[in-house]
Each structure stands twice: as C-alpha cells, then as structure tokens.
Amino acid sequence: MSMFNKRHYQAVAEAMQEAVRDIRAKEPKCNATDIVDGVNYAIDHLCETFIRDNSSFRPELFRAACEPGANVRARTVEGAAKGPLTARLAALREATR
C-alpha cells in the first residue's frame, strides 16, 4: 500500500511553488539557472521517491504542477500552467539525454 496519495503530491507541489516564489522574491539577483537547477534536483528526487511508492505516479504531471501558478489539481500536463520553469526543466532534461 502506498504511503502517499494525491493530496500529498498536491501539498508538495504547492510547497515547491511557494519555495520558488520565495527564492525569486528574496534573491532577485540570484542566478536563475542555479535556482532552476536546484529546483530540478529536488523535483527529480521527489519523483523517484513517489514512483517507488506508487507505480501510477505521473512525474511529468507533478513537474508541471510545481510551476508557480500551476493548477496542482489538474489531471493532465496541459491542464497545469506551463511557465518558464517548466520549459527550462524540459530543456535541461532534453539536454542531458
């Protein structure tokens, strides 16, 4: 039985959104690439944990939901807002393949 369920994934995604907003607000001169890399690293590790716990977990939807302003309750990636962080994360993933 899974330790996590949808409400847990939503709560984590909301926390990631808030963390990104806070970093941007508190550190406006911070290198954006460093922020994205750090967020990407955390999201990747969360996805690994959630996949081990629940084989039905959808990492692409979770990544989209972590974007500030995204609809964390969306059932599709298209339903979640796609912003600059989501695009940058996708580009970084593609570049490392």
N, CA, C and O atoms as CSV, one atom per row, in Angstrom:
chain,resi,resn,atom,element,x,y,z
A,1,MET,N,N,0.842,-1.192,0.000
A,1,MET,CA,C,0.000,0.000,0.000
A,1,MET,C,C,0.883,1.249,0.000
A,1,MET,O,O,1.918,1.290,0.665
A,2,SER,N,N,0.471,2.240,-0.736
A,2,SER,CA,C,1.238,3.478,-0.868
A,2,SER,C,C,1.187,4.310,0.406
A,2,SER,O,O,0.164,4.382,1.087
A,3,MET,N,N,2.320,4.934,0.709
A,3,MET,CA,C,2.367,5.872,1.834
A,3,MET,C,C,1.767,7.217,1.448
A,3,MET,O,O,1.231,7.931,2.296
A,4,PHE,N,N,1.858,7.563,0.156
A,4,PHE,CA,C,1.418,8.864,-0.324
A,4,PHE,C,C,0.192,8.711,-1.211
A,4,PHE,O,O,-0.015,7.669,-1.832
A,5,ASN,N,N,-0.612,9.755,-1.261
A,5,ASN,CA,C,-1.719,9.774,-2.212
A,5,ASN,C,C,-1.793,11.159,-2.851
A,5,ASN,O,O,-0.955,12.022,-2.590
A,6,LYS,N,N,-2.788,11.352,-3.673
A,6,LYS,CA,C,-2.895,12.575,-4.474
A,6,LYS,C,C,-2.785,13.846,-3.634
A,6,LYS,O,O,-2.118,14.796,-4.043
A,7,ARG,N,N,-3.415,13.876,-2.490
A,7,ARG,CA,C,-3.381,15.095,-1.671
A,7,ARG,C,C,-1.963,15.398,-1.184
A,7,ARG,O,O,-1.597,16.561,-1.016
A,8,HIS,N,N,-1.166,14.351,-0.957
A,8,HIS,CA,C,0.221,14.570,-0.558
A,8,HIS,C,C,1.028,15.163,-1.714
A,8,HIS,O,O,1.816,16.087,-1.518
A,9,TYR,N,N,0.826,14.626,-2.914
A,9,TYR,CA,C,1.530,15.155,-4.091
A,9,TYR,C,C,1.148,16.618,-4.316
A,9,TYR,O,O,2.001,17.445,-4.638
A,10,GLN,N,N,-0.129,16.930,-4.146
A,10,GLN,CA,C,-0.597,18.307,-4.330
A,10,GLN,C,C,0.031,19.231,-3.293
A,10,GLN,O,O,0.445,20.343,-3.622
A,11,ALA,N,N,0.104,18.782,-2.050
A,11,ALA,CA,C,0.685,19.608,-0.992
A,11,ALA,C,C,2.170,19.868,-1.254
A,11,ALA,O,O,2.652,20.980,-1.038
A,12,VAL,N,N,2.895,18.852,-1.717
A,12,VAL,CA,C,4.314,19.030,-2.025
A,12,VAL,C,C,4.477,19.989,-3.205
A,12,VAL,O,O,5.345,20.862,-3.175
A,13,ALA,N,N,3.654,19.836,-4.239
A,13,ALA,CA,C,3.731,20.734,-5.397
A,13,ALA,C,C,3.459,22.179,-4.977
A,13,ALA,O,O,4.139,23.095,-5.440
A,14,GLU,N,N,2.480,22.388,-4.114
A,14,GLU,CA,C,2.188,23.741,-3.622
A,14,GLU,C,C,3.377,24.291,-2.831
A,14,GLU,O,O,3.707,25.471,-2.947
A,15,ALA,N,N,4.017,23.442,-2.029
A,15,ALA,CA,C,5.191,23.878,-1.267
A,15,ALA,C,C,6.340,24.250,-2.206
A,15,ALA,O,O,7.054,25.221,-1.958
A,16,MET,N,N,6.520,23.478,-3.284
A,16,MET,CA,C,7.569,23.793,-4.261
A,16,MET,C,C,7.269,25.126,-4.947
A,16,MET,O,O,8.176,25.929,-5.168
A,17,GLN,N,N,6.002,25.363,-5.284
A,17,GLN,CA,C,5.616,26.643,-5.892
A,17,GLN,C,C,5.986,27.793,-4.958
A,17,GLN,O,O,6.575,28.786,-5.385
A,18,GLU,N,N,5.636,27.650,-3.688
A,18,GLU,CA,C,5.909,28.710,-2.717
A,18,GLU,C,C,7.412,28.920,-2.533
A,18,GLU,O,O,7.871,30.055,-2.411
A,19,ALA,N,N,8.171,27.835,-2.512
A,19,ALA,CA,C,9.623,27.951,-2.357
A,19,ALA,C,C,10.236,28.718,-3.523
A,19,ALA,O,O,11.095,29.576,-3.319
A,20,VAL,N,N,9.801,28.414,-4.743
A,20,VAL,CA,C,10.332,29.114,-5.919
A,20,VAL,C,C,9.962,30.593,-5.858
A,20,VAL,O,O,10.795,31.454,-6.138
A,21,ARG,N,N,8.712,30.890,-5.493
A,21,ARG,CA,C,8.298,32.300,-5.381
A,21,ARG,C,C,9.129,33.023,-4.335
A,21,ARG,O,O,9.570,34.149,-4.561
A,22,ASP,N,N,9.349,32.377,-3.180
A,22,ASP,CA,C,10.126,32.996,-2.110
A,22,ASP,C,C,11.570,33.254,-2.531
A,22,ASP,O,O,12.123,34.318,-2.251
A,23,ILE,N,N,12.176,32.280,-3.205
A,23,ILE,CA,C,13.560,32.453,-3.666
A,23,ILE,C,C,13.638,33.621,-4.636
A,23,ILE,O,O,14.534,34.459,-4.537
A,24,ARG,N,N,12.700,33.676,-5.572
A,24,ARG,CA,C,12.705,34.763,-6.551
A,24,ARG,C,C,12.524,36.120,-5.880
A,24,ARG,O,O,13.146,37.103,-6.285
A,25,ALA,N,N,11.679,36.175,-4.862
A,25,ALA,CA,C,11.411,37.441,-4.183
A,25,ALA,C,C,12.578,37.867,-3.292
A,25,ALA,O,O,12.922,39.048,-3.245
A,26,LYS,N,N,13.182,36.923,-2.593
A,26,LYS,CA,C,14.245,37.244,-1.645
A,26,LYS,C,C,15.602,37.409,-2.311
A,26,LYS,O,O,16.459,38.139,-1.815
A,27,GLU,N,N,15.790,36.744,-3.411
A,27,GLU,CA,C,17.082,36.761,-4.092
A,27,GLU,C,C,16.926,37.173,-5.551
A,27,GLU,O,O,17.235,36.382,-6.442
A,28,PRO,N,N,16.456,38.390,-5.818
A,28,PRO,CA,C,16.219,38.786,-7.211
A,28,PRO,C,C,17.473,38.792,-8.079
A,28,PRO,O,O,17.380,38.674,-9.301
A,29,LYS,N,N,18.640,38.927,-7.460
A,29,LYS,CA,C,19.884,38.952,-8.235
A,29,LYS,C,C,20.524,37.567,-8.342
A,29,LYS,O,O,21.579,37.409,-8.956
A,30,CYS,N,N,19.883,36.577,-7.745
A,30,CYS,CA,C,20.414,35.221,-7.784
A,30,CYS,C,C,20.378,34.687,-9.212
A,30,CYS,O,O,19.463,34.997,-9.976
A,31,ASN,N,N,21.357,33.899,-9.559
A,31,ASN,CA,C,21.440,33.307,-10.882
A,31,ASN,C,C,20.245,32.386,-11.107
A,31,ASN,O,O,20.090,31.395,-10.393
A,32,ALA,N,N,19.408,32.693,-12.076
A,32,ALA,CA,C,18.200,31.921,-12.342
A,32,ALA,C,C,18.518,30.468,-12.675
A,32,ALA,O,O,17.757,29.570,-12.313
A,33,THR,N,N,19.620,30.230,-13.350
A,33,THR,CA,C,19.993,28.854,-13.695
A,33,THR,C,C,20.256,28.038,-12.444
A,33,THR,O,O,19.873,26.871,-12.371
A,34,ASP,N,N,20.910,28.643,-11.453
A,34,ASP,CA,C,21.164,27.941,-10.198
A,34,ASP,C,C,19.866,27.583,-9.497
A,34,ASP,O,O,19.735,26.490,-8.946
A,35,ILE,N,N,18.905,28.499,-9.514
A,35,ILE,CA,C,17.604,28.234,-8.894
A,35,ILE,C,C,16.917,27.079,-9.606
A,35,ILE,O,O,16.436,26.148,-8.960
A,36,VAL,N,N,16.868,27.133,-10.923
A,36,VAL,CA,C,16.215,26.083,-11.701
A,36,VAL,C,C,16.912,24.745,-11.476
A,36,VAL,O,O,16.245,23.722,-11.319
A,37,ASP,N,N,18.239,24.738,-11.457
A,37,ASP,CA,C,18.976,23.503,-11.235
A,37,ASP,C,C,18.648,22.911,-9.859
A,37,ASP,O,O,18.460,21.702,-9.728
A,38,GLY,N,N,18.582,23.758,-8.851
A,38,GLY,CA,C,18.251,23.291,-7.507
A,38,GLY,C,C,16.839,22.748,-7.416
A,38,GLY,O,O,16.598,21.707,-6.804
A,39,VAL,N,N,15.912,23.460,-8.029
A,39,VAL,CA,C,14.515,23.003,-8.039
A,39,VAL,C,C,14.410,21.698,-8.820
A,39,VAL,O,O,13.731,20.769,-8.384
A,40,ASN,N,N,15.071,21.622,-9.960
A,40,ASN,CA,C,15.056,20.417,-10.782
A,40,ASN,C,C,15.592,19.225,-9.996
A,40,ASN,O,O,15.021,18.135,-10.047
A,41,TYR,N,N,16.674,19.429,-9.281
A,41,TYR,CA,C,17.279,18.375,-8.467
A,41,TYR,C,C,16.290,17.873,-7.411
A,41,TYR,O,O,16.109,16.667,-7.245
A,42,ALA,N,N,15.658,18.803,-6.707
A,42,ALA,CA,C,14.695,18.422,-5.677
A,42,ALA,C,C,13.494,17.696,-6.278
A,42,ALA,O,O,13.053,16.678,-5.744
A,43,ILE,N,N,12.967,18.211,-7.378
A,43,ILE,CA,C,11.803,17.589,-8.019
A,43,ILE,C,C,12.150,16.186,-8.510
A,43,ILE,O,O,11.354,15.261,-8.347
A,44,ASP,N,N,13.327,16.019,-9.109
A,44,ASP,CA,C,13.733,14.688,-9.576
A,44,ASP,C,C,13.771,13.681,-8.438
A,44,ASP,O,O,13.305,12.551,-8.585
A,45,HIS,N,N,14.326,14.091,-7.305
A,45,HIS,CA,C,14.401,13.181,-6.166
A,45,HIS,C,C,13.025,12.896,-5.563
A,45,HIS,O,O,12.749,11.774,-5.139
A,46,LEU,N,N,12.179,13.900,-5.528
A,46,LEU,CA,C,10.806,13.658,-5.068
A,46,LEU,C,C,10.100,12.684,-5.998
A,46,LEU,O,O,9.408,11.776,-5.537
A,47,CYS,N,N,10.269,12.862,-7.302
A,47,CYS,CA,C,9.637,11.955,-8.273
A,47,CYS,C,C,10.114,10.519,-8.070
A,47,CYS,O,O,9.311,9.587,-8.111
A,48,GLU,N,N,11.407,10.337,-7.854
A,48,GLU,CA,C,11.936,8.993,-7.622
A,48,GLU,C,C,11.288,8.361,-6.394
A,48,GLU,O,O,10.922,7.185,-6.412
A,49,THR,N,N,11.151,9.142,-5.336
A,49,THR,CA,C,10.520,8.646,-4.113
A,49,THR,C,C,9.063,8.275,-4.359
A,49,THR,O,O,8.604,7.215,-3.933
A,50,PHE,N,N,8.339,9.155,-5.050
A,50,PHE,CA,C,6.917,8.915,-5.298
A,50,PHE,C,C,6.696,7.736,-6.239
A,50,PHE,O,O,5.730,6.992,-6.067
A,51,ILE,N,N,7.570,7.545,-7.231
A,51,ILE,CA,C,7.437,6.407,-8.154
A,51,ILE,C,C,7.678,5.095,-7.413
A,51,ILE,O,O,6.969,4.114,-7.636
A,52,ARG,N,N,8.668,5.077,-6.541
A,52,ARG,CA,C,8.922,3.858,-5.749
A,52,ARG,C,C,7.710,3.523,-4.887
A,52,ARG,O,O,7.400,2.351,-4.669
A,53,ASP,N,N,7.033,4.549,-4.403
A,53,ASP,CA,C,5.877,4.356,-3.531
A,53,ASP,C,C,4.621,3.994,-4.317
A,53,ASP,O,O,3.802,3.206,-3.844
A,54,ASN,N,N,4.461,4.562,-5.516
A,54,ASN,CA,C,3.217,4.402,-6.266
A,54,ASN,C,C,3.547,4.310,-7.760
A,54,ASN,O,O,3.936,5.301,-8.379
A,55,SER,N,N,3.389,3.130,-8.323
A,55,SER,CA,C,3.733,2.935,-9.737
A,55,SER,C,C,2.828,3.729,-10.675
A,55,SER,O,O,3.156,3.881,-11.851
A,56,SER,N,N,1.709,4.234,-10.190
A,56,SER,CA,C,0.804,5.040,-11.019
A,56,SER,C,C,1.143,6.531,-10.983
A,56,SER,O,O,0.519,7.334,-11.677
A,57,PHE,N,N,2.130,6.889,-10.175
A,57,PHE,CA,C,2.533,8.298,-10.068
A,57,PHE,C,C,2.997,8.792,-11.429
A,57,PHE,O,O,3.704,8.083,-12.146
A,58,ARG,N,N,2.595,10.023,-11.789
A,58,ARG,CA,C,2.931,10.618,-13.084
A,58,ARG,C,C,3.903,11.778,-12.869
A,58,ARG,O,O,3.480,12.890,-12.553
A,59,PRO,N,N,5.205,11.525,-13.040
A,59,PRO,CA,C,6.201,12.569,-12.767
A,59,PRO,C,C,6.053,13.800,-13.649
A,59,PRO,O,O,6.309,14.911,-13.185
A,60,GLU,N,N,5.647,13.637,-14.910
A,60,GLU,CA,C,5.512,14.794,-15.797
A,60,GLU,C,C,4.404,15.731,-15.308
A,60,GLU,O,O,4.518,16.950,-15.440
A,61,LEU,N,N,3.347,15.171,-14.749
A,61,LEU,CA,C,2.262,15.996,-14.213
A,61,LEU,C,C,2.719,16.704,-12.931
A,61,LEU,O,O,2.403,17.874,-12.715
A,62,PHE,N,N,3.463,15.986,-12.087
A,62,PHE,CA,C,3.975,16.586,-10.860
A,62,PHE,C,C,4.924,17.736,-11.173
A,62,PHE,O,O,4.850,18.792,-10.544
A,63,ARG,N,N,5.820,17.534,-12.149
A,63,ARG,CA,C,6.758,18.597,-12.523
A,63,ARG,C,C,6.010,19.849,-13.000
A,63,ARG,O,O,6.363,20.969,-12.631
A,64,ALA,N,N,4.979,19.647,-13.819
A,64,ALA,CA,C,4.188,20.787,-14.301
A,64,ALA,C,C,3.469,21.469,-13.138
A,64,ALA,O,O,3.338,22.693,-13.121
A,65,ALA,N,N,3.002,20.680,-12.166
A,65,ALA,CA,C,2.277,21.237,-11.020
A,65,ALA,C,C,3.181,22.028,-10.084
A,65,ALA,O,O,2.689,22.848,-9.309
A,66,CYS,N,N,4.481,21.804,-10.139
A,66,CYS,CA,C,5.421,22.544,-9.280
A,66,CYS,C,C,5.704,23.948,-9.798
A,66,CYS,O,O,6.298,24.760,-9.088
A,67,GLU,N,N,5.292,24.241,-11.007
A,67,GLU,CA,C,5.473,25.574,-11.594
A,67,GLU,C,C,4.620,26.586,-10.819
A,67,GLU,O,O,3.423,26.359,-10.643
A,68,PRO,N,N,5.204,27.696,-10.352
A,68,PRO,CA,C,4.396,28.695,-9.653
A,68,PRO,C,C,3.186,29.115,-10.492
A,68,PRO,O,O,3.307,29.460,-11.667
A,69,GLY,N,N,2.030,29.073,-9.853
A,69,GLY,CA,C,0.782,29.437,-10.515
A,69,GLY,C,C,0.081,28.278,-11.191
A,69,GLY,O,O,-1.017,28.444,-11.721
A,70,ALA,N,N,0.700,27.102,-11.180
A,70,ALA,CA,C,0.095,25.936,-11.840
A,70,ALA,C,C,-1.121,25.449,-11.073
A,70,ALA,O,O,-1.252,25.679,-9.871
A,71,ASN,N,N,-1.993,24.783,-11.780
A,71,ASN,CA,C,-3.156,24.140,-11.175
A,71,ASN,C,C,-2.705,22.782,-10.659
A,71,ASN,O,O,-2.558,21.844,-11.443
A,72,VAL,N,N,-2.485,22.660,-9.359
A,72,VAL,CA,C,-1.973,21.411,-8.792
A,72,VAL,C,C,-3.006,20.291,-8.844
A,72,VAL,O,O,-2.664,19.124,-8.650
A,73,ARG,N,N,-4.243,20.628,-9.100
A,73,ARG,CA,C,-5.289,19.609,-9.164
A,73,ARG,C,C,-5.597,19.163,-10.601
A,73,ARG,O,O,-6.508,18.366,-10.825
A,74,ALA,N,N,-4.836,19.680,-11.564
A,74,ALA,CA,C,-5.050,19.313,-12.964
A,74,ALA,C,C,-4.778,17.825,-13.143
A,74,ALA,O,O,-3.915,17.253,-12.477
A,75,ARG,N,N,-5.520,17.214,-14.043
A,75,ARG,CA,C,-5.345,15.783,-14.307
A,75,ARG,C,C,-4.453,15.529,-15.515
A,75,ARG,O,O,-4.091,14.386,-15.793
A,76,THR,N,N,-4.099,16.592,-16.234
A,76,THR,CA,C,-3.216,16.455,-17.381
A,76,THR,C,C,-2.142,17.529,-17.308
A,76,THR,O,O,-2.314,18.558,-16.654
A,77,VAL,N,N,-1.040,17.274,-17.984
A,77,VAL,CA,C,0.034,18.272,-18.030
A,77,VAL,C,C,-0.485,19.534,-18.695
A,77,VAL,O,O,-0.154,20.644,-18.277
A,78,GLU,N,N,-1.308,19.365,-19.743
A,78,GLU,CA,C,-1.866,20.522,-20.441
A,78,GLU,C,C,-2.768,21.341,-19.530
A,78,GLU,O,O,-2.907,22.548,-19.724
A,79,GLY,N,N,-3.382,20.704,-18.541
A,79,GLY,CA,C,-4.258,21.405,-17.608
A,79,GLY,C,C,-3.511,22.247,-16.597
A,79,GLY,O,O,-4.063,23.196,-16.039
A,80,ALA,N,N,-2.260,21.904,-16.361
A,80,ALA,CA,C,-1.429,22.685,-15.441
A,80,ALA,C,C,-0.777,23.810,-16.238
A,80,ALA,O,O,-0.469,23.653,-17.419
A,81,ALA,N,N,-0.576,24.933,-15.584
A,81,ALA,CA,C,0.058,26.069,-16.280
A,81,ALA,C,C,1.474,25.693,-16.678
A,81,ALA,O,O,2.212,25.087,-15.901
A,82,LYS,N,N,1.840,26.056,-17.887
A,82,LYS,CA,C,3.209,25.836,-18.343
A,82,LYS,C,C,3.897,27.188,-18.387
A,82,LYS,O,O,3.550,28.051,-19.193
A,83,GLY,N,N,4.853,27.356,-17.532
A,83,GLY,CA,C,5.552,28.630,-17.476
A,83,GLY,C,C,7.027,28.455,-17.747
A,83,GLY,O,O,7.447,27.399,-18.222
A,84,PRO,N,N,7.825,29.469,-17.455
A,84,PRO,CA,C,9.248,29.428,-17.780
A,84,PRO,C,C,10.007,28.324,-17.050
A,84,PRO,O,O,10.942,27.752,-17.610
A,85,LEU,N,N,9.624,28.012,-15.810
A,85,LEU,CA,C,10.333,26.962,-15.089
A,85,LEU,C,C,10.086,25.618,-15.742
A,85,LEU,O,O,11.023,24.843,-15.936
A,86,THR,N,N,8.843,25.330,-16.082
A,86,THR,CA,C,8.524,24.062,-16.734
A,86,THR,C,C,9.276,23.940,-18.046
A,86,THR,O,O,9.815,22.876,-18.353
A,87,ALA,N,N,9.321,25.005,-18.820
A,87,ALA,CA,C,10.038,24.984,-20.094
A,87,ALA,C,C,11.534,24.784,-19.869
A,87,ALA,O,O,12.169,24.014,-20.590
A,88,ARG,N,N,12.095,25.459,-18.891
A,88,ARG,CA,C,13.532,25.337,-18.605
A,88,ARG,C,C,13.859,23.926,-18.120
A,88,ARG,O,O,14.873,23.357,-18.524
A,89,LEU,N,N,13.007,23.350,-17.252
A,89,LEU,CA,C,13.241,21.991,-16.772
A,89,LEU,C,C,13.200,21.001,-17.935
A,89,LEU,O,O,14.030,20.095,-18.004
A,90,ALA,N,N,12.254,21.167,-18.835
A,90,ALA,CA,C,12.155,20.289,-20.002
A,90,ALA,C,C,13.399,20.413,-20.870
A,90,ALA,O,O,13.921,19.409,-21.357
A,91,ALA,N,N,13.876,21.635,-21.066
A,91,ALA,CA,C,15.075,21.859,-21.880
A,91,ALA,C,C,16.300,21.218,-21.229
A,91,ALA,O,O,17.128,20.616,-21.914
A,92,LEU,N,N,16.414,21.349,-19.912
A,92,LEU,CA,C,17.546,20.748,-19.216
A,92,LEU,C,C,17.506,19.235,-19.313
A,92,LEU,O,O,18.538,18.600,-19.532
A,93,ARG,N,N,16.321,18.649,-19.152
A,93,ARG,CA,C,16.178,17.201,-19.266
A,93,ARG,C,C,16.557,16.720,-20.666
A,93,ARG,O,O,17.245,15.711,-20.821
A,94,GLU,N,N,16.102,17.449,-21.675
A,94,GLU,CA,C,16.391,17.091,-23.064
A,94,GLU,C,C,17.891,17.189,-23.340
A,94,GLU,O,O,18.443,16.365,-24.070
A,95,ALA,N,N,18.543,18.181,-22.766
A,95,ALA,CA,C,19.965,18.382,-22.999
A,95,ALA,C,C,20.811,17.294,-22.343
A,95,ALA,O,O,21.923,17.026,-22.798
A,96,THR,N,N,20.310,16.666,-21.291
A,96,THR,CA,C,21.075,15.636,-20.585
A,96,THR,C,C,20.798,14.240,-21.115
A,96,THR,O,O,21.364,13.273,-20.605
A,97,ARG,N,N,19.956,14.107,-22.109
A,97,ARG,CA,C,19.669,12.769,-22.666
A,97,ARG,C,C,20.747,12.317,-23.591
A,97,ARG,O,O,20.666,11.221,-24.145
